[in-house]
Every structure is written in structure tokens, then in C-alpha cells.
Amino acid sequence: MAVTPDLPMEFDTGSAEGDGTTTGDLELAERQALRRVVGLSTELADVTEVEYRQLRLERVVLVGVWTEGTVQDAENSLAELAALAETAGSLVLDGLIQRRYRPDPSTYIGRGKVDQLRDVVLAEGADTVICDGELSPSQLRTLEGHTKVKVVDRTALILDIFAQHAKSREGKAQVELAQLQYLMPRLRGWGDAMSRQGGGSASGNGGVGLRGPGETKLETDRRRIRTRISKLKREIAGMGTVRDTKRATRRRHKVPSVAIAGYTNAGKSSLLNRLTGAGVLVEDALFATLDTATRRARTAEGREYTLSDTVGFVRHLPHQLIEAFRSTLDEVADADLVVHIVDGAHPAPEEQIRAVREVLADIGADSVAELLVVNKADVGDKEVLLRLERTLPSSAVFVSARSGAGIDDLRAAIEARLPLPAREVRAVIPYNRGDLVSRVHSYGEMLVTEHTPEGTRIRAMVDDVLAAALGDYVRDDKE
């Protein structure tokens, strides 16, 4: 029997129950099983302890500052912010855009517009304002003081979505690290809690020479957060070692790796399911996938390679997330090919392509070979798809993960771009060494196969390790 060396990587057929139900179906049902009931919050009005309050985005008003580009670009950006807010579980009531050369350093929007924003908040009955940008701590405090409601910026919103969707131990640790790094400069107190100071001793009255201001509550919390950040970094580094070991094993066996990357909600997980039958979670929501899933696939000739589904990108992806998810994003940087999925149903896919390439450059993956794949070609606007056909490279593939259209072309395009082994060998392998033939099929490129009385005559492209294993059976005769 042919034996193929087992690769220590995550591999799952996707079936969870044996009745056709996949793991992704179960995760989606779990995610949809609990929904917030608006108006039942019992949060105290006077918060007297330092805490990172979980966002309760129930009724929100969106605010954006339009600094460059067209008005359509600004509206698309605010529409994306609305989709992010809805993914976090909120009800979007209204959206406002202000044209400025740059955001106001004090209040983000112009000082004269803050009162108008307050009027909209009162008229709509909103309890939260979400700004389409990252606010400084002073902007956050000033805007909250004027509007009298909670103010959340784009970064905090994305972090909240990540916190809701993280499932694995590594994913949860990465999200917590990003949240703490974001929170540190914005740590502040409510009421008079932050004025409390620890005494000079454990009893609070250390006697002569030991009384003093001690450490303020703010300093204590900052110290604890720094300690927690250090611990999380060590844990993530340890978990990254396991991922590095798996990648090293695949490289040793010369298994090509393909990373599926792209804008969030472009259909990356759907395409992974279509190509491999992985059964991973698919949801029409932003950042539905946070945990990298790696699955095996085979070319038409039987050569093995891996496909990895990665976290989706977005415009202005918070740098805290890029740093926290560095070990996961290395899956893209170390790949032999990046399959860049583009949302063909989006009104401005070119902007998404630009944003994804910026993130790829940040993680050092801009030098990896790229294959552009336009998904949702069955529902995209015809004018947009025609524009993409004109502007994208001729190698771009148009597919539909939902209907399956173009999937065979995508498989062929991926297989054509996989790196070939370095050496050509000709050998006659005895029939009792079928394991070697199997290894050539899995880790090499079989060019010719012929069954002879002596054994299986092959001509193949293989790496140095496999060529050495075939050394005793190599023949120099030409066909």
C-alpha cells in the first residue's frame, strides 16, 4: 500500500454530525443564538472603577470627516462603518459627513458642528456616536463631554467585533493584547475614583516615615495592564512556535503553500469550502473569520499543497491588530502564492484592492506571487465587472463561490503558479517500492509514468531530498 508521510497540520473534513452539518454551520448557529434586546441595559450611570467597558452599541449615529477623494468615496467609507456597527450588534440611526482638510484636533469634527451632532443624537434617541477614524484620548473625552453620550472610534469598534468572533485560544489572546494596547493611552477614571491613592503600607497607616501619597489608582491599573501585555506576548510567542513548527515541516517536505487573503467579507471562507470541502464558518458579516484554517488540496496530477484561510483586511486596519496578529499573518508572508480575493459586488473594489495591498506590504508579503480572483461575479454590477476586466491583469480569474462558476479555472490557475521542484529525474522503481511513487505524486511533479516488467518507469521533477531517496533507481537512459 502506498504510504504518504503525514503532515502535522490542521486537517478536517468539515463534517461535525455525520448528517451533512459542518463545523461552520454549528458555529454560525451558535453565533446567531443570542441577540441583544434593546433597552434592557442596567449599566450604572456613575462608574467608579477603572474598567474596559464592553461596547453596547444599541442605537448609534455615525460621523465621518471627508478629507480627500470624491463624495462617493466618503459615502462608501461611511457605509462600511455602518456595516461594521451592525456586525457589532447595533442599530444605525443616522450618518453624518463633514468636509474638512483634516479632522479637528480637539473634537474631530468642527467645533460648530458638535452642537448639530448633539441635536441629531437627541432627535434620534441615540446612546452612542461612532467616528470613522481613530480618535486621540483628548478628542474622545472632549467629544463625549459635548455630546453627553458615549463616543467610540473605528478602532474600538473593530476590536469589539474581533472580541466577539475570536474562538481559539490564540485568537482570544491576540484580541485581548490588541485591546489592552489600545486602552493603555486612553485609560481614565470616572467620578473621583482616580484620585484615590494607596497608603504607605498594607494597613494604610505605616507610621512615621512610611506615610505618603503612594501609588494612584491610575498608576496601579497601568502597571497591571503592562504586566498583562507582557504575559500575553509571551503566550502568543509560545503558540506561534507550534505554527512555525508546522510550517517548517511543510517546507522540509517541499509542500507548496497557498494563502487566501483579501478584504473582509469578500468570500474567502466560501472559496476555501468550495476548493477543499473544509466546512468552515461562512457568514455574511465583516470579520466572520479570525482563526486561520489550513486544509490540504491536490492538483490534477496528485501533487499536494495547502490552502490557508486568513483574517480579512479592511481600510485603516488598526496597527494594534496587525501587531497582535503578526504570528497569524506570517502564514501569508511565508506562502508561495497569495490568492487575493476581490469582492466583485462592491461598488469600489479598486479601493479594497489598494487597502489589502497596503496591509500585505506592512507584514512583508508584498513580494509573494499574487493571483487576483474576483468573487461574486454572478451578482456584481456589470459595469464594475467590465471595469475590472479592463484594469486588472489578464491573469485575474472571475468566479462565484456560491454557484461554483469559474472554480475549475481557479484551480487550474493556482496549480499553474505552484513552484515546481528543482530537478528532473528518470527512474525505474520496483513495484514493492510503491511508497516512492506515492511520494513523487505528493511532493513532486510527475511528467511521465509507464508500467514495465522491471517496475514503474517515471520521469518527474523532484526536490533534492526526494532525488536522493530515488538514487538507487535512477536511470540515465532517455525516452
Buried (B, 14 or more C-beta within 10 A) or exposed (E): EEEEBEBEBBBBEBEBEEEEBBBBBBBBEEBEEEEEEEEEEEEEEEEEEBEBEEBBBBBBBBBBBBEEEEEEEBBBBBBBBBBBBBBBBBEBBBBBBBEBEEBBEBBBBBEEBBEEBBEBBEEEEBBBBBBBBBBBEEBBBBBBEBBEBBBBBBBBBBBBBBBBBBBEEBBBBBBBBBBBBBBBEBBEBBEEBBEEBBBBEEEEEBEEEEEEEBEBBBBBBBEEBEEEBEEBBEBBEEBBEEBEEBBEBBEEBBBBBBBBBBBBBBBBBBBBBBBBBBBBBBBEBBBBBBBBBBBBBBBEEEBBBBBBBBBBBBBBBBBBBBBBBBBBBBBBBBBBBBBBBBBBBBBBBBBBBEBBBBBBEBBEBBEBEBBBBBBBBBEBEEEBBEEBEEEBEEEBBBBBBBEEEBBEEBBEBBBEBBEEBEBBBBBBBEEEBBBBBBBBBBBBBBBEBEEEEEBBBBBBBBBEEBBEBBEEBEBEEEE
